[in-house]
Amino acid sequence: MIWGLSFALLEGAAMDPRTGRIMNADLAEYHVPVNADVPSVEAILVPEEDPYVNPLGVKGVGEIGITGTVGAIANAVWHATGVRPRRFPIRIEDLLDPAG
């Protein structure tokens, strides 16, 4: 979920339009939050019967939390401001000038 929060609010790859090269290709310039940057989060798991899991009964849940988190943050921003974010990361400039 922290990865989803990062995608929605912080992550933005800067590209040089002349060369196509990524300008912030290291973690010193590409900002991602760590656990200390995010308040306590609670994941609520819903029990389900799934006959298609592997023999150990394990199912991957890694990246699936990103999608729901990003959508929830975008909807919260829309609810609070009346402006629906159309690109990520959500920037204040896009909320002040939604046509821009």
Secondary structure, 3 states (H helix, E strand, C coil): CHHHHHHHHCCCCCECCCCCCECCCCCCCCCCCCHHHCCCCCCCCCCCCCCCCCCCCCCCCCCHHHHHHHHHHHHHHHHHHCCCCCCCCCCHHHHHCCCC
